[in-house]
Amino acid sequence: MADRTRASIEIGAPADAVMAVIADLQTYPEWTGEVKRAEVLETDPATGRASRAVLTIDGGALRDRQELAYTFEGDSAVRWSLVKGDMLRSLEGAYTLTPGADGASTTVEYTLAVDTKIPLLGMMKSKMEKVIIDRALAGLKKRVESLR
C-alpha cells in the first residue's frame, strides 16, 4: 500500500486546540460527515486518548464498520491503522500538525492510504481518498474554529 493521498489545510488555532478536536473521536459524527458512529474501545492509560476505536462509516460509495488502532505523538501527530473492517483490506492514516510561526495557527496534513476488499481502479481509489481527506479537513477546520 505504497500509494498515499495527501492534503493540508491551515487552521486558525494552536496545535493543542486542533489535536483536542482530533483526539475526541466520539464527537466525529458531529463534524466529519462520513463517520456516523464512533465508539472508543480502549484508551492509553498514560494519555487518556483512544488507542482503539470502532467507527461506522457512510461515505456514499464506501460504507464500512472499521476497528482502528491509534497512536498519538503528543499534539504533533496521530496515526491510525485498520485492525479489521467489513469493506477494507487495509487502511493507514495520519494527521500531522505543524504550528505556525505565530503560534495561533496550525497547518494540518492528512495522509491516507486505503485498500478495499473489492478491486477499484487506481483513479477511483485516489478519488475516494481525496474526497475523504478534503471533507475531513474542511470539517476539522470548521469545528476547531467554531470552538475558538
FITILUM-784012 format. One record per atom (N, C-alpha, C, CB): residue number from 0; residue in one letter; x, y, z. Coordinates in Angstrom, 2 decimals. Glycine has a CB too. Example, Ala and Ser with C-alpha at 12.3 -4.5 7.8 and 13.67 -1.06 7.14 Angstrom:
REM residues 2
SITE  nr rest    east   north      up
SITE   0    A   13.19   -5.69    7.80
SITE   0    A   12.30   -4.50    7.80
SITE   0    A   13.20   -3.30    7.80
SITE   0    A   11.31   -4.47    9.05
SITE   1    S   12.85   -2.25    7.08
SITE   1    S   13.67   -1.06    7.14
SITE   1    S   12.90    0.03    7.87
SITE   1    S   14.08   -0.60    5.72
This chain:
REM residues 148
SITE  nr rest    east   north      up
SITE   0    M    0.84   -1.17    0.00
SITE   0    M    0.00    0.00    0.00
SITE   0    M    0.89    1.24    0.00
SITE   0    M   -0.96   -0.01    1.21
SITE   1    A    1.71    1.37   -1.01
SITE   1    A    2.67    2.47   -1.08
SITE   1    A    2.03    3.79   -1.46
SITE   1    A    3.76    2.14   -2.06
SITE   2    D    0.98    3.76   -2.28
SITE   2    D    0.36    5.00   -2.73
SITE   2    D   -0.44    5.63   -1.60
SITE   2    D   -0.54    4.74   -3.93
SITE   3    R   -0.11    6.88   -1.34
SITE   3    R   -0.81    7.62   -0.29
SITE   3    R   -1.33    8.91   -0.89
SITE   3    R    0.12    7.91    0.93
SITE   4    T   -2.49    9.33   -0.43
SITE   4    T   -3.08   10.60   -0.83
SITE   4    T   -2.86   11.58    0.31
SITE   4    T   -4.60   10.46   -1.19
SITE   5    R   -2.45   12.81   -0.02
SITE   5    R   -2.16   13.82    0.99
SITE   5    R   -2.83   15.13    0.64
SITE   5    R   -0.65   14.02    1.14
SITE   6    A   -3.20   15.86    1.68
SITE   6    A   -3.69   17.23    1.51
SITE   6    A   -3.46   17.94    2.84
SITE   6    A   -5.21   17.28    1.07
SITE   7    S   -3.44   19.26    2.79
SITE   7    S   -3.25   20.01    4.03
SITE   7    S   -4.14   21.25    4.04
SITE   7    S   -1.78   20.41    4.20
SITE   8    I   -4.31   21.80    5.24
SITE   8    I   -5.14   22.98    5.43
SITE   8    I   -4.57   23.76    6.61
SITE   8    I   -6.64   22.59    5.68
SITE   9    E   -4.74   25.07    6.58
SITE   9    E   -4.33   25.89    7.71
SITE   9    E   -5.56   26.20    8.56
SITE   9    E   -3.63   27.21    7.24
SITE  10    I   -5.40   26.01    9.86
SITE  10    I   -6.49   26.23   10.81
SITE  10    I   -6.08   27.33   11.77
SITE  10    I   -6.85   24.91   11.58
SITE  11    G   -6.97   28.24   12.02
SITE  11    G   -6.70   29.39   12.88
SITE  11    G   -6.81   29.05   14.35
SITE  11    G   -7.63   30.51   12.56
SITE  12    A   -5.94   28.15   14.81
SITE  12    A   -5.92   27.75   16.22
SITE  12    A   -4.57   27.09   16.50
SITE  12    A   -7.11   26.78   16.56
SITE  13    P   -4.11   27.14   17.76
SITE  13    P   -2.87   26.46   18.10
SITE  13    P   -3.01   24.94   17.99
SITE  13    P   -2.43   26.84   19.51
SITE  14    A   -1.87   24.27   17.85
SITE  14    A   -1.85   22.82   17.64
SITE  14    A   -2.58   22.05   18.73
SITE  14    A   -0.42   22.33   17.54
SITE  15    D   -2.46   22.47   19.99
SITE  15    D   -3.12   21.72   21.07
SITE  15    D   -4.63   21.78   20.95
SITE  15    D   -2.69   22.26   22.42
SITE  16    A   -5.17   22.89   20.47
SITE  16    A   -6.63   23.00   20.27
SITE  16    A   -7.08   22.13   19.11
SITE  16    A   -7.03   24.48   20.03
SITE  17    V   -6.27   22.08   18.06
SITE  17    V   -6.60   21.23   16.90
SITE  17    V   -6.55   19.76   17.31
SITE  17    V   -5.61   21.50   15.73
SITE  18    M   -5.50   19.38   18.04
SITE  18    M   -5.38   17.97   18.44
SITE  18    M   -6.47   17.58   19.43
SITE  18    M   -4.00   17.72   19.06
SITE  19    A   -6.93   18.51   20.24
SITE  19    A   -8.02   18.20   21.17
SITE  19    A   -9.27   17.77   20.40
SITE  19    A   -8.33   19.42   22.07
SITE  20    V   -9.55   18.42   19.28
SITE  20    V  -10.71   18.04   18.46
SITE  20    V  -10.45   16.70   17.78
SITE  20    V  -11.02   19.14   17.40
SITE  21    I   -9.25   16.52   17.23
SITE  21    I   -8.91   15.26   16.56
SITE  21    I   -9.00   14.09   17.54
SITE  21    I   -7.49   15.34   15.94
SITE  22    A   -8.51   14.28   18.75
SITE  22    A   -8.45   13.20   19.74
SITE  22    A   -9.82   12.85   20.32
SITE  22    A   -7.51   13.58   20.86
SITE  23    D  -10.79   13.72   20.16
SITE  23    D  -12.13   13.49   20.70
SITE  23    D  -12.96   12.68   19.68
SITE  23    D  -12.83   14.84   21.04
SITE  24    L  -12.60   11.42   19.53
SITE  24    L  -13.19   10.57   18.50
SITE  24    L  -14.71   10.47   18.60
SITE  24    L  -12.60    9.18   18.58
SITE  25    Q  -15.23   10.48   19.80
SITE  25    Q  -16.67   10.29   19.97
SITE  25    Q  -17.50   11.44   19.39
SITE  25    Q  -16.98   10.14   21.44
SITE  26    T  -16.86   12.58   19.12
SITE  26    T  -17.60   13.70   18.51
SITE  26    T  -17.49   13.70   16.98
SITE  26    T  -17.10   15.02   19.06
SITE  27    Y  -16.77   12.77   16.40
SITE  27    Y  -16.61   12.74   14.93
SITE  27    Y  -17.94   12.78   14.18
SITE  27    Y  -15.85   11.50   14.52
SITE  28    P  -18.99   12.08   14.65
SITE  28    P  -20.26   12.15   13.92
SITE  28    P  -20.82   13.57   13.83
SITE  28    P  -21.28   11.26   14.59
SITE  29    E  -20.41   14.46   14.71
SITE  29    E  -20.90   15.84   14.70
SITE  29    E  -20.25   16.70   13.61
SITE  29    E  -20.68   16.47   16.05
SITE  30    W  -19.04   16.31   13.15
SITE  30    W  -18.33   17.20   12.22
SITE  30    W  -17.69   16.54   11.01
SITE  30    W  -17.29   17.92   12.96
SITE  31    T  -17.57   15.23   10.97
SITE  31    T  -16.86   14.63    9.83
SITE  31    T  -17.73   14.34    8.63
SITE  31    T  -16.21   13.37   10.26
SITE  32    G  -19.02   14.15    8.83
SITE  32    G  -19.88   13.81    7.70
SITE  32    G  -19.96   12.31    7.47
SITE  32    G  -19.40   14.50    6.45
SITE  33    E  -18.83   11.67    7.19
SITE  33    E  -18.83   10.23    6.87
SITE  33    E  -18.95    9.34    8.10
SITE  33    E  -17.56    9.89    6.13
SITE  34    V  -18.44    9.79    9.25
SITE  34    V  -18.49    8.96   10.46
SITE  34    V  -19.86    9.14   11.10
SITE  34    V  -17.34    9.35   11.46
SITE  35    K  -20.61    8.05   11.13
SITE  35    K  -21.97    8.09   11.70
SITE  35    K  -21.98    7.67   13.17
SITE  35    K  -22.89    7.19   10.90
SITE  36    R  -20.98    6.90   13.58
SITE  36    R  -20.90    6.44   14.97
SITE  36    R  -19.43    6.19   15.30
SITE  36    R  -21.76    5.14   15.20
SITE  37    A  -19.03    6.55   16.51
SITE  37    A  -17.66    6.31   16.97
SITE  37    A  -17.71    5.80   18.41
SITE  37    A  -16.78    7.60   16.86
SITE  38    E  -17.06    4.68   18.63
SITE  38    E  -17.03    4.08   19.96
SITE  38    E  -15.58    3.78   20.33
SITE  38    E  -17.89    2.78   20.01
SITE  39    V  -15.11    4.38   21.40
SITE  39    V  -13.75    4.12   21.88
SITE  39    V  -13.77    2.80   22.64
SITE  39    V  -13.22    5.29   22.78
SITE  40    L  -12.91    1.86   22.23
SITE  40    L  -12.82    0.55   22.88
SITE  40    L  -11.76    0.52   23.96
SITE  40    L  -12.53   -0.52   21.84
SITE  41    E  -10.64    1.20   23.71
SITE  41    E   -9.53    1.22   24.66
SITE  41    E   -8.90    2.61   24.65
SITE  41    E   -8.47    0.14   24.32
SITE  42    T   -8.38    3.00   25.82
SITE  42    T   -7.63    4.25   25.89
SITE  42    T   -6.23    3.97   26.42
SITE  42    T   -8.36    5.29   26.79
SITE  43    D   -5.31    4.84   26.06
SITE  43    D   -3.94    4.76   26.56
SITE  43    D   -3.97    5.32   27.99
SITE  43    D   -2.92    5.57   25.63
SITE  44    P   -3.59    4.51   28.98
SITE  44    P   -3.67    4.98   30.37
SITE  44    P   -2.79    6.20   30.64
SITE  44    P   -3.28    3.86   31.31
SITE  45    A   -1.72    6.36   29.90
SITE  45    A   -0.80    7.48   30.12
SITE  45    A   -1.37    8.80   29.60
SITE  45    A    0.54    7.20   29.45
SITE  46    T   -2.12    8.75   28.50
SITE  46    T   -2.60    9.99   27.88
SITE  46    T   -4.11   10.18   27.99
SITE  46    T   -2.21   10.01   26.42
SITE  47    G   -4.84    9.09   28.22
SITE  47    G   -6.29    9.16   28.24
SITE  47    G   -6.91    9.23   26.85
SITE  47    G   -6.74   10.34   29.03
SITE  48    R   -6.07    9.17   25.83
SITE  48    R   -6.56    9.22   24.45
SITE  48    R   -6.83    7.81   23.92
SITE  48    R   -5.54    9.94   23.53
SITE  49    A   -7.70    7.74   22.93
SITE  49    A   -8.08    6.44   22.36
SITE  49    A   -6.86    5.71   21.79
SITE  49    A   -9.14    6.63   21.26
SITE  50    S   -6.81    4.42   22.03
SITE  50    S   -5.80    3.59   21.38
SITE  50    S   -6.47    2.60   20.42
SITE  50    S   -4.95    2.84   22.43
SITE  51    R   -7.76    2.39   20.62
SITE  51    R   -8.53    1.53   19.73
SITE  51    R   -9.98    2.01   19.72
SITE  51    R   -8.45    0.03   20.17
SITE  52    A  -10.57    2.06   18.51
SITE  52    A  -11.95    2.53   18.39
SITE  52    A  -12.62    1.85   17.20
SITE  52    A  -12.00    4.08   18.23
SITE  53    V  -13.95    1.85   17.22
SITE  53    V  -14.74    1.36   16.09
SITE  53    V  -15.50    2.54   15.52
SITE  53    V  -15.71    0.20   16.53
SITE  54    L  -15.36    2.74   14.20
SITE  54    L  -16.07    3.80   13.51
SITE  54    L  -17.02    3.18   12.50
SITE  54    L  -15.09    4.78   12.81
SITE  55    T  -18.25    3.67   12.47
SITE  55    T  -19.20    3.27   11.45
SITE  55    T  -19.21    4.38   10.41
SITE  55    T  -20.64    3.02   12.05
SITE  56    I  -18.85    4.02    9.18
SITE  56    I  -18.65    4.98    8.10
SITE  56    I  -19.75    4.84    7.05
SITE  56    I  -17.26    4.78    7.45
SITE  57    D  -20.24    5.99    6.59
SITE  57    D  -21.14    6.01    5.44
SITE  57    D  -20.71    7.17    4.55
SITE  57    D  -22.66    6.15    5.87
SITE  58    G  -19.85    6.84    3.60
SITE  58    G  -19.31    7.86    2.70
SITE  58    G  -19.84    7.71    1.30
SITE  58    G  -17.81    7.79    2.67
SITE  59    G  -21.11    7.33    1.18
SITE  59    G  -21.68    7.14   -0.16
SITE  59    G  -21.24    5.82   -0.73
SITE  59    G  -21.28    8.28   -1.10
SITE  60    A  -20.17    5.85   -1.53
SITE  60    A  -19.67    4.64   -2.17
SITE  60    A  -19.04    3.68   -1.16
SITE  60    A  -18.66    4.99   -3.23
SITE  61    L  -18.58    4.21   -0.03
SITE  61    L  -17.94    3.37    0.98
SITE  61    L  -18.75    3.39    2.26
SITE  61    L  -16.50    3.85    1.24
SITE  62    R  -19.29    2.23    2.60
SITE  62    R  -19.98    2.04    3.88
SITE  62    R  -19.25    0.91    4.58
SITE  62    R  -21.52    1.71    3.68
SITE  63    D  -18.83    1.17    5.81
SITE  63    D  -17.98    0.20    6.48
SITE  63    D  -18.06    0.39    7.99
SITE  63    D  -16.53    0.32    5.99
SITE  64    R  -17.71   -0.65    8.67
SITE  64    R  -17.51   -0.62   10.11
SITE  64    R  -16.04   -0.97   10.30
SITE  64    R  -18.49   -1.63   10.90
SITE  65    Q  -15.28   -0.04   10.86
SITE  65    Q  -13.84   -0.20   10.95
SITE  65    Q  -13.36   -0.15   12.39
SITE  65    Q  -13.14    0.87   10.14
SITE  66    E  -12.56   -1.14   12.76
SITE  66    E  -11.87   -1.08   14.04
SITE  66    E  -10.47   -0.57   13.74
SITE  66    E  -11.84   -2.49   14.76
SITE  67    L  -10.10    0.52   14.42
SITE  67    L   -8.83    1.17   14.14
SITE  67    L   -7.97    1.24   15.40
SITE  67    L   -9.06    2.59   13.59
SITE  68    A   -6.66    1.12   15.22
SITE  68    A   -5.68    1.30   16.29
SITE  68    A   -5.04    2.67   16.11
SITE  68    A   -4.61    0.15   16.30
SITE  69    Y   -4.94    3.44   17.19
SITE  69    Y   -4.42    4.81   17.15
SITE  69    Y   -3.14    4.94   17.95
SITE  69    Y   -5.47    5.79   17.68
SITE  70    T   -2.23    5.77   17.44
SITE  70    T   -1.00    6.14   18.15
SITE  70    T   -0.86    7.65   18.08
SITE  70    T    0.25    5.41   17.54
SITE  71    F   -0.86    8.29   19.23
SITE  71    F   -0.72    9.75   19.31
SITE  71    F    0.71   10.11   19.65
SITE  71    F   -1.69   10.34   20.37
SITE  72    E    1.21   11.15   19.01
SITE  72    E    2.54   11.69   19.30
SITE  72    E    2.33   13.10   19.85
SITE  72    E    3.47   11.69   18.02
SITE  73    G    1.94   13.17   21.12
SITE  73    G    1.65   14.46   21.74
SITE  73    G    0.60   15.22   20.96
SITE  73    G    2.92   15.30   21.86
SITE  74    D    0.87   16.51   20.73
SITE  74    D   -0.04   17.33   19.93
SITE  74    D    0.49   17.54   18.52
SITE  74    D   -0.27   18.67   20.60
SITE  75    S    1.47   16.70   18.10
SITE  75    S    2.07   16.90   16.78
SITE  75    S    1.58   15.92   15.72
SITE  75    S    3.55   16.81   16.88
SITE  76    A    1.08   14.75   16.13
SITE  76    A    0.63   13.78   15.13
SITE  76    A   -0.22   12.69   15.76
SITE  76    A    1.83   13.15   14.41
SITE  77    V   -1.07   12.11   14.94
SITE  77    V   -1.80   10.89   15.30
SITE  77    V   -1.81   10.02   14.06
SITE  77    V   -3.27   11.20   15.82
SITE  78    R   -1.57    8.73   14.28
SITE  78    R   -1.58    7.76   13.18
SITE  78    R   -2.59    6.67   13.54
SITE  78    R   -0.16    7.15   12.92
SITE  79    W   -3.22    6.13   12.52
SITE  79    W   -4.16    5.05   12.77
SITE  79    W   -4.03    4.01   11.66
SITE  79    W   -5.62    5.58   12.85
SITE  80    S   -4.39    2.78   12.02
SITE  80    S   -4.35    1.68   11.05
SITE  80    S   -5.51    0.74   11.32
SITE  80    S   -2.99    0.91   11.12
SITE  81    L   -5.90    0.05   10.28
SITE  81    L   -7.04   -0.85   10.36
SITE  81    L   -6.68   -2.11   11.12
SITE  81    L   -7.54   -1.21    8.96
SITE  82    V   -7.50   -2.45   12.11
SITE  82    V   -7.41   -3.74   12.79
SITE  82    V   -8.30   -4.72   12.04
SITE  82    V   -7.83   -3.62   14.30
SITE  83    K   -9.56   -4.29   11.78
SITE  83    K  -10.46   -5.08   10.96
SITE  83    K  -11.56   -4.18   10.42
SITE  83    K  -11.06   -6.26   11.76
SITE  84    G  -12.07   -4.58    9.26
SITE  84    G  -13.13   -3.82    8.62
SITE  84    G  -13.96   -4.72    7.73
SITE  84    G  -12.56   -2.65    7.82
SITE  85    D  -15.15   -4.28    7.40
SITE  85    D  -16.03   -5.09    6.54
SITE  85    D  -15.63   -4.97    5.08
SITE  85    D  -17.48   -4.66    6.72
SITE  86    M  -15.33   -3.75    4.62
SITE  86    M  -15.06   -3.49    3.20
SITE  86    M  -13.58   -3.27    2.88
SITE  86    M  -15.84   -2.29    2.76
SITE  87    L  -12.76   -3.04    3.91
SITE  87    L  -11.36   -2.70    3.67
SITE  87    L  -10.42   -3.84    4.02
SITE  87    L  -10.99   -1.48    4.47
SITE  88    R   -9.38   -3.94    3.22
SITE  88    R   -8.31   -4.90    3.48
SITE  88    R   -7.26   -4.24    4.37
SITE  88    R   -7.67   -5.40    2.14
SITE  89    S   -7.00   -2.94    4.10
SITE  89    S   -6.06   -2.19    4.92
SITE  89    S   -6.37   -0.70    4.83
SITE  89    S   -4.59   -2.48    4.48
SITE  90    L   -5.92    0.02    5.85
SITE  90    L   -6.10    1.46    5.90
SITE  90    L   -5.01    2.00    6.81
SITE  90    L   -7.53    1.86    6.41
SITE  91    E   -4.34    3.03    6.35
SITE  91    E   -3.36    3.73    7.17
SITE  91    E   -3.60    5.21    6.98
SITE  91    E   -1.88    3.35    6.79
SITE  92    G   -3.69    5.93    8.08
SITE  92    G   -3.93    7.36    8.00
SITE  92    G   -3.14    8.10    9.05
SITE  92    G   -5.39    7.66    8.14
SITE  93    A   -3.02    9.41    8.86
SITE  93    A   -2.32   10.25    9.84
SITE  93    A   -2.73   11.70    9.68
SITE  93    A   -0.81   10.11    9.68
SITE  94    Y   -2.80   12.38   10.81
SITE  94    Y   -2.86   13.83   10.85
SITE  94    Y   -1.51   14.27   11.41
SITE  94    Y   -4.09   14.37   11.73
SITE  95    T   -0.83   15.17   10.72
SITE  95    T    0.42   15.74   11.21
SITE  95    T    0.21   17.24   11.36
SITE  95    T    1.63   15.44   10.24
SITE  96    L    0.49   17.75   12.55
SITE  96    L    0.24   19.16   12.86
SITE  96    L    1.56   19.93   12.94
SITE  96    L   -0.54   19.30   14.19
SITE  97    T    1.60   21.06   12.24
SITE  97    T    2.78   21.93   12.27
SITE  97    T    2.33   23.31   12.73
SITE  97    T    3.48   21.99   10.87
SITE  98    P    2.77   23.72   13.93
SITE  98    P    2.36   25.03   14.42
SITE  98    P    2.90   26.15   13.53
SITE  98    P    2.86   25.23   15.86
SITE  99    G    2.08   27.19   13.35
SITE  99    G    2.52   28.36   12.60
SITE  99    G    3.51   29.17   13.43
SITE  99    G    1.33   29.24   12.20
SITE 100    A    4.28   30.03   12.77
SITE 100    A    5.28   30.85   13.45
SITE 100    A    4.63   31.74   14.52
SITE 100    A    6.03   31.72   12.44
SITE 101    D    3.39   32.13   14.30
SITE 101    D    2.69   33.00   15.25
SITE 101    D    2.13   32.25   16.46
SITE 101    D    1.57   33.72   14.55
SITE 102    G    2.12   30.91   16.39
SITE 102    G    1.57   30.10   17.48
SITE 102    G    0.06   30.08   17.53
SITE 102    G    2.10   30.59   18.78
SITE 103    A   -0.58   30.90   16.70
SITE 103    A   -2.04   31.00   16.70
SITE 103    A   -2.68   30.24   15.55
SITE 103    A   -2.46   32.45   16.65
SITE 104    S   -1.87   29.61   14.73
SITE 104    S   -2.40   28.83   13.61
SITE 104    S   -1.61   27.53   13.50
SITE 104    S   -2.32   29.64   12.27
SITE 105    T   -2.21   26.57   12.80
SITE 105    T   -1.60   25.25   12.64
SITE 105    T   -1.89   24.75   11.23
SITE 105    T   -2.14   24.25   13.71
SITE 106    T   -0.86   24.20   10.59
SITE 106    T   -1.07   23.52    9.32
SITE 106    T   -1.27   22.05    9.63
SITE 106    T    0.14   23.75    8.33
SITE 107    V   -2.36   21.50    9.12
SITE 107    V   -2.69   20.10    9.35
SITE 107    V   -2.57   19.37    8.03
SITE 107    V   -4.13   19.93    9.95
SITE 108    E   -1.73   18.33    8.00
SITE 108    E   -1.61   17.47    6.83
SITE 108    E   -2.30   16.15    7.14
SITE 108    E   -0.11   17.24    6.43
SITE 109    Y   -3.15   15.70    6.23
SITE 109    Y   -3.85   14.43    6.36
SITE 109    Y   -3.29   13.52    5.27
SITE 109    Y   -5.43   14.60    6.23
SITE 110    T   -2.84   12.35    5.68
SITE 110    T   -2.32   11.34    4.76
SITE 110    T   -3.19   10.10    4.89
SITE 110    T   -0.82   11.02    5.06
SITE 111    L   -3.56    9.50    3.76
SITE 111    L   -4.45    8.34    3.79
SITE 111    L   -4.07    7.36    2.69
SITE 111    L   -5.92    8.77    3.64
SITE 112    A   -4.08    6.09    3.04
SITE 112    A   -3.91    5.01    2.07
SITE 112    A   -4.93    3.93    2.42
SITE 112    A   -2.44    4.43    2.09
SITE 113    V   -5.77    3.59    1.44
SITE 113    V   -6.85    2.63    1.65
SITE 113    V   -6.74    1.52    0.60
SITE 113    V   -8.24    3.34    1.56
SITE 114    D   -6.97    0.30    1.05
SITE 114    D   -7.04   -0.84    0.13
SITE 114    D   -8.34   -1.57    0.42
SITE 114    D   -5.79   -1.79    0.29
SITE 115    T   -9.24   -1.57   -0.56
SITE 115    T  -10.55   -2.20   -0.37
SITE 115    T  -10.51   -3.68   -0.72
SITE 115    T  -11.59   -1.49   -1.23
SITE 116    K  -11.45   -4.43   -0.15
SITE 116    K  -11.56   -5.85   -0.46
SITE 116    K  -12.07   -6.07   -1.87
SITE 116    K  -12.47   -6.55    0.55
SITE 117    I  -12.88   -5.12   -2.37
SITE 117    I  -13.33   -5.21   -3.76
SITE 117    I  -12.37   -4.38   -4.61
SITE 117    I  -14.82   -4.71   -3.92
SITE 118    P  -11.97   -4.89   -5.76
SITE 118    P  -10.99   -4.16   -6.57
SITE 118    P  -11.53   -2.83   -7.08
SITE 118    P  -10.55   -5.03   -7.75
SITE 119    L  -10.69   -1.79   -6.98
SITE 119    L  -11.01   -0.48   -7.53
SITE 119    L   -9.88   -0.06   -8.46
SITE 119    L  -11.24    0.57   -6.40
SITE 120    L  -10.23    0.62   -9.54
SITE 120    L   -9.20    1.18  -10.39
SITE 120    L   -8.43    2.22   -9.60
SITE 120    L   -9.82    1.80  -11.67
SITE 121    G   -7.16    2.38   -9.91
SITE 121    G   -6.31    3.33   -9.21
SITE 121    G   -6.90    4.73   -9.13
SITE 121    G   -4.97    3.40   -9.87
SITE 122    M   -7.49    5.19  -10.24
SITE 122    M   -8.08    6.52  -10.26
SITE 122    M   -9.27    6.62   -9.31
SITE 122    M   -8.52    6.88  -11.68
SITE 123    M  -10.09    5.58   -9.26
SITE 123    M  -11.26    5.58   -8.37
SITE 123    M  -10.81    5.60   -6.91
SITE 123    M  -12.16    4.35   -8.65
SITE 124    K   -9.78    4.80   -6.59
SITE 124    K   -9.28    4.73   -5.23
SITE 124    K   -8.70    6.08   -4.81
SITE 124    K   -8.22    3.63   -5.10
SITE 125    S   -7.93    6.70   -5.67
SITE 125    S   -7.35    8.01   -5.37
SITE 125    S   -8.43    9.07   -5.19
SITE 125    S   -6.39    8.44   -6.48
SITE 126    K   -9.45    9.03   -6.02
SITE 126    K  -10.55   10.00   -5.91
SITE 126    K  -11.29    9.81   -4.59
SITE 126    K  -11.53    9.86   -7.11
SITE 127    M  -11.55    8.55   -4.21
SITE 127    M  -12.23    8.27   -2.96
SITE 127    M  -11.40    8.80   -1.78
SITE 127    M  -12.48    6.75   -2.80
SITE 128    E  -10.09    8.54   -1.78
SITE 128    E   -9.23    9.03   -0.72
SITE 128    E   -9.24   10.55   -0.67
SITE 128    E   -7.80    8.51   -0.91
SITE 129    K   -9.17   11.19   -1.82
SITE 129    K   -9.16   12.66   -1.90
SITE 129    K  -10.44   13.26   -1.33
SITE 129    K   -8.97   13.11   -3.36
SITE 130    V  -11.58   12.67   -1.68
SITE 130    V  -12.87   13.16   -1.16
SITE 130    V  -12.91   13.02    0.36
SITE 130    V  -14.05   12.39   -1.81
SITE 131    I  -12.48   11.88    0.88
SITE 131    I  -12.47   11.63    2.33
SITE 131    I  -11.59   12.67    3.02
SITE 131    I  -11.97   10.19    2.65
SITE 132    I  -10.40   12.89    2.48
SITE 132    I   -9.45   13.84    3.08
SITE 132    I   -9.99   15.26    3.03
SITE 132    I   -8.10   13.76    2.37
SITE 133    D  -10.46   15.68    1.86
SITE 133    D  -10.95   17.06    1.73
SITE 133    D  -12.12   17.34    2.66
SITE 133    D  -11.37   17.33    0.28
SITE 134    R  -13.06   16.41    2.76
SITE 134    R  -14.20   16.60    3.67
SITE 134    R  -13.76   16.62    5.12
SITE 134    R  -15.24   15.50    3.46
SITE 135    A  -12.83   15.73    5.48
SITE 135    A  -12.36   15.67    6.87
SITE 135    A  -11.63   16.95    7.25
SITE 135    A  -11.45   14.45    7.08
SITE 136    L  -10.75   17.45    6.37
SITE 136    L  -10.01   18.67    6.68
SITE 136    L  -10.95   19.87    6.79
SITE 136    L   -8.95   18.93    5.62
SITE 137    A  -11.89   19.98    5.88
SITE 137    A  -12.85   21.09    5.93
SITE 137    A  -13.69   21.02    7.20
SITE 137    A  -13.78   21.08    4.68
SITE 138    G  -14.14   19.82    7.56
SITE 138    G  -14.92   19.65    8.79
SITE 138    G  -14.10   19.95   10.03
SITE 138    G  -15.46   18.23    8.87
SITE 139    L  -12.83   19.52   10.03
SITE 139    L  -11.95   19.78   11.17
SITE 139    L  -11.73   21.28   11.34
SITE 139    L  -10.59   19.07   10.97
SITE 140    K  -11.45   21.98   10.25
SITE 140    K  -11.24   23.43   10.32
SITE 140    K  -12.47   24.13   10.87
SITE 140    K  -10.89   23.99    8.92
SITE 141    K  -13.62   23.78   10.33
SITE 141    K  -14.87   24.41   10.78
SITE 141    K  -15.11   24.13   12.26
SITE 141    K  -16.06   23.90    9.93
SITE 142    R  -14.91   22.89   12.69
SITE 142    R  -15.14   22.51   14.08
SITE 142    R  -14.19   23.25   15.02
SITE 142    R  -14.99   21.00   14.26
SITE 143    V  -12.89   23.22   14.72
SITE 143    V  -11.90   23.85   15.59
SITE 143    V  -12.15   25.35   15.69
SITE 143    V  -10.48   23.58   15.09
SITE 144    E  -12.34   25.98   14.54
SITE 144    E  -12.51   27.44   14.55
SITE 144    E  -13.84   27.86   15.18
SITE 144    E  -12.42   27.99   13.13
SITE 145    S  -14.86   27.01   15.14
SITE 145    S  -16.13   27.35   15.78
SITE 145    S  -16.03   27.26   17.30
SITE 145    S  -17.24   26.42   15.28
SITE 146    L  -15.09   26.48   17.79
SITE 146    L  -14.91   26.33   19.25
SITE 146    L  -14.03   27.43   19.83
SITE 146    L  -14.29   24.97   19.56
SITE 147    R  -13.42   28.23   18.98
SITE 147    R  -12.49   29.29   19.44
SITE 147    R  -13.24   30.51   19.90
SITE 147    R  -11.52   29.69   18.33
